[in-house]
Amino acid sequence: MPRLTTFGALAAVAAAGRVLFAGVPGVQPVTVVTVAAGAALGARAGFATGAVAALASNFFLGQGPWTPWQMLAWGMCGLAGAAFSRLIRRRIPFALLCFVLGFAFSAFMDVWLWVTYLPHTWQALAVVVGQGLWFDAAHAIGNVVIALTIGPELRRLLERYERRLRTEVVWA
């Protein structure tokens, strides 16, 4: 039960941050919080944090056919955080991973848009990617700024909390 509340709280923080930054196009802290959750708490926690954060924030920003794809993309960011957890212990590697995942998330959503609504030609894909390039860059750069600001500290906080959850009391 405590782990479930941890995931819920992390997803709520990520969703609230996304809603808070909605006025700044492309900047959203969900990726950073999800990567930190995956790195500190494991793959399931990272995936759950990203997926629930996308679903919850879209209640405020608008649900649509893109919601499951956002849930999947941010969930995969949490999986990446878990997979690279040993490599992203320091601030710069953490920020670099979040930078790459910012572009990966955006590319995933660009491909979803192209597959769902547009003709399946390379020209149409190039137009979709070209139109969203500035938003994609804003997402990646915003991830770097947020990761440099709170990333490793958030991970350490979550790791400490995880250690406390695993503490076993033995009555003698």
Summary of the structure (lengths in Angstrom):
residues: 172
radius of gyration: 16.7
end to end distance: 25.4
largest distance: 71.4
contacts: 590
relative contact order: 0.16
helix: 82%
strand: 0%
